[in-house]
Amino acid sequence: MNEPYHFLLVDDNPDDRELAIRALRREFPNLRATEVIDQAGLDRALAAGGLDLVITDYRLHWTNGLIVLRAVKAHWPRCPVVMFTATGNEEIAVAAMKEDLADYVLKSPQHYARLAVAVRGALERVQERKARQEAEARYQTLAEISPVGIFRTDAEGVTTYVNPRWCEIAGLPASEALGDGWLCAVHPDDRERIAGGWDGAVHEQHLSTAGYRFLRPDGTIAWVMGQAVPETNEAGRIVGYVGTITDITERQRMEAALQELNTTLEVRVQQRTFDLQILYELSQQLGYVLNYGELLRLMLEHLHRAVPYDVAAGLLMTGERGELLIQPTRLLAPAVQRVLEERLVSTFNRMSGQSVSLEQLNPRFMAATAFDEEAPPVGHLGSDFQVALLAGEDRATVGLVYVGAEPEQAFTEDHVRLLYTVANQAAASIERLRALLAAEQQRLASLVENLPEGVMHLNDQHRILLVNPAARDYLTVLAPAYPAPPLRDLGGWPIATLLAPPPPGMLHHEIAVGSPRQRVFEVAARRMIAETEARGWVVVIREVTAEREMQQQVQQQDRLAAVGQLAAGIAHDFNNILTGMIGLAQLWQMDPQIPARAKEDLGLIAQEGLRAAHLIRQMLDFSRRSAPATTPLDLASLVNEMVEFLERVIPEHVRVDLEIQPGDYMVNADPGGIQQAVTNLAVNARDAMPAGGELRLHLSELTLSLATRPPVPEMSPGQWVVLAVADTGTGVPPEVLPHLFEPFFTTKAPGAGTGLGLAQVFGIVKQHGGHIAVETEVGRGTTFRIYLPHHAGQEPRAPKMDAILLPQGQGETILLAEDQETVRQMGQRLLEALGYRVLVATNGREALDLYRSAERVDLVLTDLVMPEMGGLELIRQLREIAPDLRILVTTGYEVAEDLAELSSAGVHSVVPKPFAIDSLARAVRRALDAD
């Protein structure tokens, strides 16, 4: 493959990159490879575009291959991605394949050759997919505008598609024609025959041809000729059938008329059997004609079989341009040809009253079927005859049929009569074609007028020839000078630039106009080609403002989710550190030999540790890894109480105002979490109004239906409670808005804030199945709107209070499983100080062995995340040995997702890290004393 492909190689190992490029260049000598070693390089490469394929490792020092795959697909959905990695993980491979990974190649010496094969296969599949899509699009377009009824079936002959013309002929909507529904439209007298014939053709897998009738809902009958051929795949297997139906009602009427004439005038008909046969065959073939040129050719070919002409011609003028087909049976002398052309034009002008030139008719010569190349040229025309083609209600002359021959008096009355009959048949077909084309043009015009996209037709001088209503609306924004001709620019872009192909990797030109809220438009232009001649441009304008806004919101949600995952991981490690720090400080405080001053210092250490734990809680709230204690809650009552609190803590120069519209504001929520969220928003608003202002809280209801556009894209239809917190402060600058909910992002001075306030609000709202949106304008203030699902359940219940006493042990044996050494030592000392006997293990497997060898274990206290064997697996195996064993779990992670499994495994409770001595002591005592 010598094409100049552009590959993106994402790998932080320079040796692996070099080996991969060397392996690929054997197959792709003209390869251009861009190497990426960090996130910034990946962002630049994806923004630049122009990529044919991306190769990525899975384990990267800044991310992993799945995230790279998603980033590539977000920017360039059709760009293939191959994962080339030493991580032979089947789950990773399956997950990546579900997200449209092209191939998965292990990074080893024996697999380097397979990399080029995988890349070549991925590129070939992209080309094959593109070709299939283009072919299907062309077929679909042709089928939709075809004047012939078209249908498709699957391999069993079950109908899967019918085009509009099929529905028009059969008088049956497409939705009712699918499957075997089309048989309902077949005339009852023909239904059994057609159904049996079709089943037989499908069973024997051969061509099917049949004539039958449709009985339309209005009682009219349509005669059709149907034909279907098998459709095969690359392996030669039949995957379905493609067929057509042609309306031959008019032909059947003519056949009936001819049959009646055959009965009543048998003698005369016998004398003209050959002529009638020609007319019959011509009428049959004219029923399939779809253009004027083919109509003229068929007419002259059939005339030649019955009329002894040396040259015949058909002329047709249906608009500004016409058709002139001249069909000789032997060569014409140049003078004869010149005279013939002049005679045809002058005769038509005289018959029609028009003034048509030869250039408008685009003359074409087509030799007759029995053309004799050896015969001498036609030197003169001794006899000729012409008949006008009359069409329309006014019987206007639209063309003529001409025959000429060298001999004088070459044509008899029968020839002339046949010529008139053929002309009448041709005129009827012309009317049918004109009606068909007019109907198609009307349908096309109606379609263009009602399209939601703006459509314009420009000539080569950029003058607007046609514009639909949507385009007119857009032009008021993009081209204020419209309708003054010509069109010079759209949204400040020169029209010549917009008519040129878009930049590489782009399907459209994109225009952004307006301030402060931009409106975004996509502009695409295509050359119009008619009869191999350029006829101006078609320009399509589509407003994508809402789509771009939604994309930005979704991208922000994805970015926050990624940061939240990182925050949750950091929080787990900090919880383990804080557990040891707080626990050891509290243990030392319990030692009577410690001086009072040291106890105070240890108290400060424990207090600072608890402050750090609160910071961790904010991180977990943001990442939605904490488990809120939800209960039915009247949000109106809570907000009323919050206003009283805020009026005491908010400075006097900031006025607090509350408005609650009449309604039901019951939600399923954690009161503490909601209070924290409102408090954070109020503090944020206070800081935005250093010179004073107004803080407004507003409660209302919102009902979303399927047809309603939600204020936040992810919101589902239903009842929502809306809590708005608004201020009249400084507002949020546009460059800050995308980062508003990111943790540790703050615009305040160093030491003035952690940057976790709004991040915690975001996490709390998401924990409650809610959504948050922000509206802001610099200098005009900011409004946060929290959307919570309405709860129609029970009334709120009062919370139960825990005892505050510190219970002691009674010599019970506790098995402690913890992989963190500091936490393990602290836990052992704490439990022993409380009067328990403690066995310690560094992981689940060691704990399982200790339990089997111990004489007695009254309680197991285990961490969840440990090497070799984690806490969940330890619990499962202990339950097989001792179903009634008491078990407690302690973890630095939030276990909201695992609570159901832990509960079903008989875990008494979960003690979150970091824990204080009293909370662990009470949890252990409750578990030991439980029935």
N, C-alpha and C positions, 0 to 999 in steps of 0.2 A: 504494500500500500504506500504509494509515493505522494499522497496528498499532503499538503503542508498543515498537518494537524497541530492544534495548540492544546497541550495537556497542562493541568495544574497538579503538582506533586506536593502533598501535605505530609511532611515527615520531619521530625526533629532530629533524626539520625543522619548525619551527612554521608556516612558509608552506605547506608541503605538507599539513600536517594541516588547516589552515584551508580550503584549496582542496578537499581531499577531502570534508570535512564539508559544505561548501557544495554540492558536486555531489550528495552523498547525500541531503541534505534536500529536493531537488526531487522525489525519488522516495519518500522516507520522511519526511514532514513531522513525524511524532511521534517521530523518532529521538532516543534518548539516547546520546550518545557519550562514552566515557571515554578520555581521552588518556594514553598511556604514553610517557615519555621516558627511562626508565632501568630497570635490572633490578629495583630495589626496587618501583617502580610496577607492573611486570609481575607480580611475585610477589603483591603485594596484590590486584590485579585477579583473578588466577587463583584465589586463595584465597577471595575474596568470591563468585565464581561469578555466576550469573544472566545469562550472556552468550548472546546469540543468534548472534553472528558476530564474528570477529576479522579485522582488516585490518592487515597488517604490511609494512613496508619490508624489503628484503633487507639493505642495508648500514646498520648501526646502529653508533653509536660504541662501544657496549658488547658487542655480539653481532651475530648475523646472523639473517635471516628463517628459515632452516632450523631453527636452535636454538629460535626462538620457536614455530615450528610444532610441534616435538616437545614443548615444554613445555605448549602448549595441549592437544595430544592426550593427554599423560600425565595431565592433570587432568580434561579434559572431552572424551573420545574422539568424541562426536557433534557437537561444536561445529565448524561449518565455518570454514575459514581461507582468506582471499584474500590473495595477495601482490601489493602495489601498489608497483612499484619502477622505478627508472630503469636497473636492471641487466638488460639484455636478453640474458641468458646462457641458451642452450637447455639446457645441461647442468644448470644450477641448476633450471630449470623442470621438467625431466624428473625430477630427483631429488626435488623437492618433490611432484610429482604422485604418485610412488610412495609417498610418506608421507602420502597422503590430503589433499593440497592441493586446495581446491575450485576455484580458478581463479588465473590468473597474468595481471596487467594491467600493461602498461608505463606508467610515469609520464611522460606528455607531454600537452600541451594537447589534441591530437586524441583522446586516450584517456580523458580525465576522464569523458566521457559513458559510456564503456564500463564504468567502475567500478560505476556504479549497476546496469547490466544484469548484470554478473557477480555482484554481491551478491544481486540479486533471484533470479537463477538458482540460486545456492547455497542460498538460503533455501527456494526451491521444491523443490529436490532433497531437502533435509532433511525437509520435510513429506511428500513423496511416499514417501521411504524409510520414514518412521515409519508412514504409512498401510499400505504394503505389508507391513511386519513385523507390524502389528496384525492385518491381515486373514489373513495366513498363520498366525499363532498361533491365531486363532479357528478357522480351518479345521482345523488340526492337532488341536486339542482335540476338536472335534466328530467328526472322523474316528476318533480313538482310542477314543471312548466310544460311537460309533454302533452300534446293534444291526443295522445293515445293512452288508454287506460293501462296502467302497469300494476302488477302485483308480485309479491315475493312470499315464499313459504319456507318452512324448515325442511329437514330431510324426510319427515313423515308426511309432508304435504299440508301441514297446518299453516294457514295464512298468517303472516306476521306484518305485512305492510300492503297498503293500497294507496295509489296517488289520487290527487283531487279529481282528475279526469275520470278515473274508474268510478269514484263515488257519484260523479255527475251522470255517467252513463247508466249505472245500476240504480240510482235513486236511493242509495243507502249510505248513511254516515260511516266514516272509517272505523269508528269505535265498535259498530255493530257488524262490520264485515270481517273482523279479525277472527282467527280460529276457524271454525266451520260456519260462522255466521253468514258468509257470503251466499250460502245455499238458500237462505231465506228469500233472497232477491230473485232467484232463478224461477222461471215460470213452473207452476206445479206439474204441467205435462212434460217438462224437460228435466225436472229435478232428479228423478231416479236414474235416468240415463246418464246425465252429466256426473252425478256423484259416483256411480259405478265405474264410468270411464276414467274419471280422475283417480279413483283408488287403484284401478288396474295399472294406469300409467306410472303411478308412484311405486307400486309393488314391483313392476317390471323395469323401473328406472329407465324410461325412454321418453321421447318427444310426445307431447300431447297436443292434439289439434281438434277443435270441435266448434260447431256452430250451435247456438242456442238462444233462448229469449230470456230477458229480464222483465218481470212484472213490477212496475214502479208503484209507489204508494198512491199516485194520482190515477192509476188505472191504465196508463199508457204502457205500450210494449216496446222494448228496444231489442232489435235483433243484433247480435254480436258474433264476431268470429274470434275465438280465443285460441291462444297458442302458448305453450310453456315448454321450456327447455331445462334440463338439469344444470345445476351450478356445482362445480367441483372445487376442491381445495388443491393445494400443491401435491398432495399424495394421490390425487385422482379419485378421491372418495366424494360421493355426492353429499353436499351439505345443505342443499335446498333446491328450489326451482324458481326461475324468473319467467314471468309470462306477460302477455299483452292481450287486451281485448279491443277490438275495433268496432265502432258503431256502424253497422251495415243496414240500418233500418231503411234508409233511402234506396239502397241497392235492392233490398228485398221488395220494396214497393215497385221499383222498376221491373224487377223479375216477375212480380205478380201481373203488372201491366202487360209485359211481354207475353206472359203465359196466356192471358186473356186474348191478346191479339193473335196468338198462335192457335187458339181454339176457334175463334170466329172467322179468321181470314187465313185458313190453312193453306189454301192454294197460293195466295200472294206471298205468304210468309216463306213457303218452300222455295219460291223464286229468289228470295233474298236472304236465304239462310246464312250464307256466308257473311253478309253485311251485318245481320243481327248478332251473329257470333262475335264479330269484331266489336260491336257496340257493347255487348254483354261483358266481354273481357275488359274493354276499356272502362266500363262503369265499375267493375270490380276493382281494378287497379287504381282508378281515380279516388276510390274511397280510402285508400291508404296514403294518398299524396299529402305532404306536409309543407311544400313550398311551390312557388309559381314556376320555377325553372323545370322541375320534374313534371309538372302538369303539362307544359308545352311539349316536352320530349315525348311523353306517353301519347299525346294526341297525334303528333306527327308520325310516330312509329306505327300506330294502328291505322292511320289513313293510308300509309304506304302499302298495306296488305290488300286494300280494296280499290285504291285510286291510282291509275297509272301515271303518276307525276314524275318529272325529272328533278324538280326541286319543290320543296314545301317550306313554309315559314309560319311561325307563330309569333305574334307581337302582343305584348301586354304592358299596359301603363297603369300602375296602381298608386303612384305618388309622384315625387319629383324625379325619380329614376324609374326606368322600366326594363323590360326583358325583350330581346329580339333573338330568336333561335332560327337559324337557316339550316335546312337539312337536305342536301343534294344526294341523288343516287349515283352521280358521277361528277367529274370535275366541271366547274363553271368557267367559261371564258371570262377574263377580267372585265370586259365591257358588259357582259351579261350580269356579272355580280354587281357592278356599279349601277346599272339600270334597275336591277331588282331592289337594291337598298333604297334608291330614290323613290321608286314606285311604292314600296311599302310605307315609307314615311309620309309621302304626300297623300296616299289613300287613307291612312289612319287619321291624318290631320283633317282631311275633308269630312270623313265620317263622324269624327268626335268633336269637331269645331275647336280643336286645340292647335297649338303651334309647337310641336315637339321636334327636336333636332336628333340626328343620328347618334350624336355623342351621349345623349341622355338615355339611349336604349341599350348601350353596351352590347353591340352585336356579337354573337357567337355562332360558329359553324360546327355542326356535328354530323358526320357522315351517317347516312341511313344504314340499316342493318345489311341490306344487300348492295352495298356500295361497290361499283365496278371500277377498279383502278385502270383496267386495260381499255375501257371504252373511250371513244373520243369525247372531248369536252363539249358541254352544251353551248352551241354557238349563238342561239337566239331563242326567244320564247314565242312560239306560234300561237299558243293559247294559255290563258290563265283565268283564275277565278278566286275571289276572296269573299269571306263572310265575316260580318262584324260579330264580336263577342260583346253581348249586352248583359249588364249586371245592375242590380239595385232596383228599387221600386220604380225609378224613373227610366229604367231600361237604357241607361247611358252606355255609350260605346267606350269600353275599356281596353279593347284590343281587336285583333282580327286574325283569321286563319286564311292562309294563301296556298294555292297549288298552281304550278306552272309546268308546261311541257313544250318540247320542240314542235311536235306535230300540231297542225291546226285542228280544231274541233276534237281535242283529245278527251274531253270530259262529257259524259252523257248526263241525262236528267237524274238517273239513279246516283251517279257520282255526286252531283250537286246536292241531291236530297240527303245523301249520306254526310256530305260536308256540313250541311245545316244541322243535322242531328248531332254530329260530333261537336259542332260549335255550341249547341245548346247544353250538351253534357259538360263541356269544358266550362261554360258560363255558370252552370249550377255548382260545379266544384270551386270556381272562383268565388262565388258568393259564400260558399261554405268556408273557404279559407279566409275570406275577408271578415266574416262574422267571428271565426275562431280567433284570428289575430286581434280583432277589435276587442273581443272579450278578454283576451290575454292582456292586451294593453290596458284595458279598464281595470282588471284585477291588479296589474302591476302598479298603475297609478294610485289605486286605492291603498295598496300595501305601502307604497312610499309615503303617501299622505299621513298614514296612521302609525308610521314607525316612530318609536321613542327616540331613535337617533336622528340627528340632523343629516339630510342628504341634499347635495347640490350637484348640478351639472354645469360645468364650465366649458366654454369653447377654448380654442388655442390662444385667444387674446385675453383669457381670464375674465370674460364677461359671464355673468350668471344667466344661464338659459332656463334653469328649473331649480326651485328651492321649496322644500316641504315646510310645514308649520314649525317643526322643532328647530330646523336650521334657521328660520327667520328669528326665532326667539334668541338663539345663540348669537346670531350676527349682531343683535343690539348690544351685546357685551363685547364680542370679539372684533367687530368692525363697525364702529360708530358711523363711519361715512356711508355705509350701505343705506339705500340702494344705488348710490352714485357709481357708474361703471368706470373702469373695470375694477375687479377686486384686487387690491394691492397687498394687503396683509391681513393676518388673523392674530389678534392678541399681541401685536408688535412683531410677529414673525413674517418675513416676506413670503408671499404666496408661492414664489418659485422654490423656496426652501421646503415648504410643506408638500409640494408636488413631487419632490425628489424622494428617493428611498430613505427610510429612517436610518439612524445610526445602527451599526452592527449590534446584533443581539436585541434590538427593539422591533416591535411589530407596528408601532405607531409613533408619530410625533406627539409630544405632550406639551400643552400650553397651560400656564398658570396666570390668572389675572385677578385683580381686585385686592382690596385691603380694607380693614384688617383681616377679614376672612376671605381666603383665596378660593376661587373656583377653578377647578382643574378640568381640562378637556383633552381627549385623545382625538387626533386627526389622522385619517388614512386616506390616501388618494390612489386611484387606479386609472390607467389609460383606457378609454373606450375604443374598441376596435370593431368596425363593421365592414364586412366584405374586404378584409385585409387592409382597410384604410382607417387611419386614426381619426376619431371623431370627438376630440375633447377629453375631458376628465370627469370622473365621478369622485366627489369628495364626501366622506362620511365623518361627522363630528359627533362624539359621544361625551357627555358630561360624566366624569368619574369622581366628582368631589366627595360624595358620600362613601364611595369605595375606598378612596385614599384615606379618609378620616378613620374608617373602620380598620383598614390595614395598620394604621399607626397605633390605634388602640390595642389591636391584637398583638402587635410587635412589643408594645410596652408591657402587656400582660405576660408574654413569654419571657421578656427580659427580667421582670420582677420574679417570676417563678424560678428562673435559673439562680438569681441572687439569693432567693429564699432557701433553695436547696443547699447552697454553700453556707448560709447563715446557720441552718439547722445542724450541719456537720460540725461547725465551729462551736456551737452551743453545747453539743454533746461532750466535746473534749473539755470545755470550760466547766461544765457541771461536775465532771470527775475531779478536776483540780479543786474546785470550790468545796466539794464534799469533804475531801481530806483536810482542807484548810479550816473550814468552819468546825468540823467535828473535833479536830485536834485542839483547836482553841477552846472549845467548850469543855473538852475533857480536862485540859489543864486548869480551867477555872474551877472544876470540881475538886481539885487536889487541895486539901486543907493546908499543906505546907507552902503553897504559893503565896508570896506577899500580896497585900491588897493592891499596891500600885501595879504589880504585874498582872493581877486579875483584871484591873481596869484596862490595861493595854490589850490583854487578850480579848476582853469584851469589845474593844474598838476593832480588833482584827476580825472577830466574828461579825460585827456590825457591817464593816466594809465588805466582808464576804457576802452578806445578805444583800447589800446594795448591788454588788456584782451579779448576784443571782437574779435580782429584779431586772438588770440589764439583759441578762440571758433570756428572761421571760419575754421581754420586748422582742428580742430576736426570734424566739419561737412563735410569738403571736404573729409576727410578720410572715414567717415561713409556713404558717398554718400547721405547725407540728405540735402545738399545745392542744389540750383537750378541754374545751370550755364546759362548765357545769351548767347546761342549759335547762331552763324551766319556763313554763308559760309566764309571760311578763306583759303587763300593761305599760307600753312605752310612754304613753301620755303621763301617767303617774310618775314614772321614773324621771322624765324630762322636767316635770314641775319641780321635783325635789332637787334636780341638778341646777335649775335656775337659782333657787335659794342659795345653794352652795356657791355658785359662780358669782352671785352678787356680793358675797362676803370676801371672795379672794381676788376678783377682778378689780383693778384700780377704779376710783370713782369717775375719772374722766372718760371711761368707756361705759356706755349705757347698754344694759342687757335687756333684750326684748324677746318675748315668747308669744307665738301665735299658733294655736291648735285649731284646725278646722274640724267641724263635727265629723265623727267617724269612729270606727272600731280599730284600735291600734294595738291589738294583741299580737305578740310575736313569741317565738320560742327562742330564748336568748339567755346568755349568762349576764346577770345584772352587773357584776363587777367588770366584765369585759366591755359592756356598752358604756358604763360610766367612764372607764379608762379612755375609750375612743372619743367620747364627747369632751372630756377634760383636755385631751391632747389637742383637739381641734380648737377649743376655746383658748388654750394657751398660745397656740400658733396664731390665732386671730389677734390676741392681745399684743403679741410682739410685732404684728404688722400695723398696729395703730399706736405708735409711740406718742403722738400728739393728741390722742383721744379719738373717739368715734363711736360706732354703734355695732354691737354684737347681736345678731338676730338668730333665734332658733325657730324653726317652722315645721309643724307636723301636718302631713296630708296623706291622702290615699291615692293609689294609682292602679287602674285596671288595664292590663295589656291583653289585647286579642291577637289572633293569628295575623290579622291584617294590619296591626299597629306596628310602626317602626319603634323598637325599644330605645330608650335613651342610652343604654349600654348594650353593645352587640350581643353579649352572652345571655342577656335576660330572657327568660322564657315567659310565655303567656300566663296570666293569672293575676291574683290580688297581691299588691305590694304596699308596704308602709314606707313613706318617704320622710326622712329626717334631714332637713337642710340647716346647715350652720354657715351663716354669712357674716362678712365683716365689710367695713367701709375703708379698709386700709390701703396699703401700697400696691396690692396686686402682685401677680407672679410674672416675671419676664418670660417671653416665649422660649428663650434658650434653657430656662430652668424647668419649665413645665414637664418635659418628658422624663425628668429624673425625680419628680416630686415625691414619689413613694419608695424610692430606693433607700435601703438602710445606709446609714453613715454619710448620706449626702445632706449637706446643710450649707446655707448661705450666711449663717450667723458667724460672729467672730469666734476665734479659738477659745474653747472653754465655756462658750455660751450655750452649747447644746450638743447632744450626741448624734443628732441626725436620725434618731430612731422613732421619734414621735409619730410622724405621718406613716412611716413604715409599719409601726405597730397598729395604727388605725386600719391600714389596708389589710393586714393579716387578720385582725379581729373580725372585720366585716366579711372577709372570705370564709372564715371559720363558721360563720352563721349562715352560710349559703347566700350571702348578699352581694351587693355591688356598690361601688363608689365612683362618683363622677365629680369633676371640678370644672367650674366656669370662672374665668378671671380676666381682668383687663388692668393693665398697668395704670395706677393712679385712681382706679374706680372700685377696687375691692375684689374679694374672692368669695365664691359660694361652693361649699362642699355639700353634695347630696348623697346620703346613705340610703340604699334601697334594701329593705329586709322583707323576706316572704311573710305574708300575713298568716297567722296561726289561728285556726278555728277550734282548738282543743279546749282542755279543761282550764279552770281558773288557777292562778298562781298558788303554790304551797309554801308555807313558811319553812326555811331551812332548819335542819337539826344542828344543835351546837355540840361540839366534841368536849369531853372532859379535859381539864387542864392539869390534872395530877400526873406525876411522873412515876409510873408503876415499876416495881422491882421484880427481878426474876426469882425463881424458887429452885434453882439448881438444874433447870431443864437444859438439854443438850441442843445446841443450834449448829447446823452445818452452813457455813458462810462460803459462797462461791463468788469470787471477785478477781478479775485479772489485773486491776490497777493496784500496785503494791501499797501506796499511801492510803488509799481508801480501804484496802483490806486490813491493814494494821490498825487504822483508826476504828473500823467497825469491830474488830476483835476486842480492842481495849475497851470500847464503849460497852459492848455486850457483857464482857467479863466484869466491868465495873458495876453493871446493873444486876449481877448475881447469876449469870448464865455460864454454862460450860460451852466452849466454842471450838468447833473443828473448822479448819480453813482449807480452801482449795483454790488453785489459780485458774481453773477452767472447768467446764462441764464434765469432761471425761474424768478428771481427777476427783471431782465431787462425787461422781457416780461410784467410783472405786471405794472412796471413803465411806459412803453410805452402806455399801455391801459389807464392808469389814467392821463397821462400828456396831457395838452392842445395842445402842439405842440412839435414835435421832428424833427429837420432838418437833423440830421445825427446820425447814430449809429456807435460807435467805439467799437468793441468787440474782446476779446481774443478768441482763438479757444478752448483751453483745460481748462474747468472749472467744478467744482462739480455740481451735480444735473442735470444741462442741459448745454451741451457744445455749442460752438459758431456755429457749423454747424446746429444743431437743432434749435437754436434761429433764425438763418437767415431764415430757411425754414418756421417757424411759422410767422415771421414778414412779409415775402413775401405774405403769405395768407391774412394778414390783410392790408398791404400797398404795392402793387406790385412796386410802383415807389420810395420807400424809399431809400435814399442814405446810403450805408453801407461801412465801412472800417474794415479791419481785421488786428490785430496786434498779433504776436505770437513769442515765443522763438524757436519753431520748424520750420524747413524748410517744406514748403507745396508743394513741386514739385508734389507729387502724388495727392494733393487735388486741384490743380489750375483749372483743367477743371470743377470740381463740383462748386468751388467758382465762377468761371466766369459765368457758366450757372445760378447761383443763383443771379446774378446781383451785385456781390461785385465789387466795383470800383477799389480797389487796396489792396495790402497786405504790411503792414509796419513791417519789421522784427525787432525783439528785438536783442540787445539794439539799441534804436534810439536816434539821437540827436534832439534838439529842432527844428532846421531848417527843417529837413526831415519830422518830424511829422506835422509841421505847413504847409509846402507846400502840403503834401498829403491831409490834411483836407481841405485846401482852394480849391485844384483842384477838390475834390469830391463835394464840395458845389457849385462850379461855373460850373460844368459839365452840358451840355445840357441834 
